[in-house]
């Protein structure tokens, strides 16, 4: 009798455990399973806020939204090419859309801008960044350039102490800071994200090169780059294409333009160098050298 009760107890425990696992994976919030370029913070931001989602792809994107933890039916939406969805909220919103032919689910934080764009494999993904602004061109999400690649970019450009290096989309300022540290060059970093600009200034101070570098909180498509003797970029091909007329108009003939990973469409005849380099994780990167 005791043995029979023990067997029945084990069976019941297994059923309860299986039901719990099923609930966790199929009914509970799905954003716990995925890591995303858009970020994973679950902290709600107080005060009146909104989430913006911008579509910078070449196709209409279907997705659904619902407040984190809500049992209500998600709101289905279609976002047209170039359009911006503004979501007034002070709480985290969960977004679901198709990637690799299956549903993926991420958490979006209030007060932050996001955009749908293509990743390096040409799949649609959602990215966090200030490129959700309506008054500025959307050039790229913030993805730091590995230091090994930074060194190679500066080496290929033949940086000297006489140069003024302009880094478009400077992020944390690492390229112009290294140009100042290693070569004594002056540098100007341009970014439309105030957080990145603050970070760049702090990093320059820490590196002791504040007198050699400056950082501008500006839209790179509108800022003056005519003083640059070298330009560095880590943007997307369509962004490089947007900037190409600006390079042709404002840069002096022969000015080196060094691009991490992506070509400058229309400048095939101006490409004068190419190198491939692996970072410390073994990921391979491409560096393209052009001359205006």
Buried (B, 14 or more C-beta within 10 A) or exposed (E): EEEEEEEEEEEEEEEEEEEEEEEEEEEEBBBEEEEBBBBEEEEBBEEEBBBBBBBBBEEEBEBBBBBBEEEEEBEEBEBEEEEBBEBEBEBBBBBBBEBEEEEBBBBBBBBBBBBBBBEEEEEBBBBBBBBBBEEBBBBBBBBEBBEBBBBBBBBBBEBEEEBBBBBBBBBBBBBBBBBBBEBBBBBBBBBBBEEBBEBBBEBBEEBEBEEBBBBBBBBBBEBEBEEBBBBBBBBBBBBBBBBBEBBEEBBEEEBBBBBBBBBBEEBEEBBEEEBEBEEEEEEEBBBBBBBB
